[in-house]
């Protein structure tokens, strides 16, 4: 059985609460337990509601009012 490695969106640097997310703040990491690349447009320009750290997977709870299916 072959399992395809999935990657998730992660922060490429530390961000303080209230920072807006830019493309430079995003990277892709394994394992794939967070948001997927297809969701990147939903988080660009959004404000983080807590301090986040480099290499931390990006989650819906990092933002206010983020709707991801």
N, C-alpha and C positions, 0 to 999 in steps of 0.2 A: 504494500500500500504506500503510495507516494503522497506526502502531505506538503502542500505548497506553503512556503514561508510567506506570511503576510506581514506587512509593515504598517506601523501606525504613526500618526502625527505626534511630534514631541517638540518641546521648546529647545531651541538651539542656544539659548542663553537665559540667565536669570532675569525675571521681570518683576517689578514692584506692583503692588495692588494699584489699579487705576491706569496702568500702561495700556496703550493700544497695540494690538498685535500686527506686525508687518511680515512680509515674506522672509525677511532676514531673521526673524524670530522663530522660524519653523524649520524642522528637519524631519527625516523619517528614520524610525528605529524598529527593530524587532524586539520582542514578539508583537504580534498584531492584536493587542487587547484594548486599544484606544480608538480614536477617530481615524477614519481612513482618508486617503488622499482626495477622494471625491468630495469630502466635506471641507476642503481648505478654503473655498470661497465664502463659506458660512462664518469662518472665524476671523478672516482678514478684516482689520479695522475694528474688531470687537475689543472691549475693555475687560481685562482680567479683574475678577472680584477678590482675588487674594494674591499674595506673593507666590510665584511659581519659580521653579529652578531648572537649570540646564539638564537636559536628558530626561526630564519628567514627561510622561505621556500626557497629551492634551486630552482633557475630559470635558464633557458638557458642563459639569459643575464648576469649571474654571471661569465661566461666563454667565452673565445674567441673560435670561430670555433667549437661550440658544435652542433652536428647534432642529434636531437632527433625527432622521428616521433610521 
